[in-house]
Every structure is written in structure tokens, then in C-alpha cells.
């Protein structure tokens, strides 16, 4: 046998992508926590790290049907009612 398993049990590519983005998103969030609490990095580097986390959250939101992080923040601030 080739070790690939039964073809009827092949993972859904969309779910596989969703899991991969979720894992990466969580790692980037932890990385941001580490950067901000234990390291003295320039502000522009911190902002790039935060932007990468936000971008992954937006991708995950799109894949799962959840709102993007900036849409959630806009709703919290009342900016979605303009």
C-alpha cells in the first residue's frame, strides 16, 4: 500500500487550508506577545508583526465566514453605523 489511505477519506482541501491558517495565525499571535513583552524592537517592526497577525485573522475570517478583525473593532467603536 502507498500509505495515502482510502481515497474516499481524503481531507477536504478547504478545511485543510482553514486548519493551516488557524495554526499559523495562533503562532503569529504568540509571537507578537513574545515580541512585545520580552524584546525591545523598533516600533515599525512591532507594527509589521501586528499587521501580519491581522492579515491572517482576515484570511481565517474569510475562510470561516467570521468577520475580519477590523470589522469587529469598527462595530465596537460604533463606526459601522455611519
Buried (B, 14 or more C-beta within 10 A) or exposed (E): EEEEEEEEEEEEEEEEEBEEBBEBBEEBBEEBEEBEEEEEEEEEEBEEBBEBBBBBBBBBBEBEEEBBBEBBEBEEEEEEEE
